[in-house]
Amino acid sequence: MLICKVVKPLVSTNRIPGFEHKHLQVVLDGSTQKVAVDAVGCIPGDWVICVGSSAAREAAGSKSYPSDLTIVGIIDYWDPDNPSNPGGPP
């Protein structure tokens, strides 16, 4: 699993059958931007939990989906400058 920050939605109008209605988000993993299937309805600025590999495909809805990164949770609080305090604001 990864902790990423949602940067912005990604609009793609031409997609393979069965993948047309999946929302895509650009997420930031450290300094690298990646595309993730949004399974939870997040918005830009949210800190999210992402899964990869076969877990990403299952979380996207099917083992046949071509997803290698899927957002599976929105983090209620995350301070990237103080990861030892995950429970809430200081």
Secondary structure, DSSP 8 states (H G I E B T S, - for coil): -EEEEEEEEE------TT-TT-EEEEEEETTEEEEEEESS---TT-EEEEEEHHHHHHHHT-TTS--SEEEEEE-S---TT-TT-TTS--
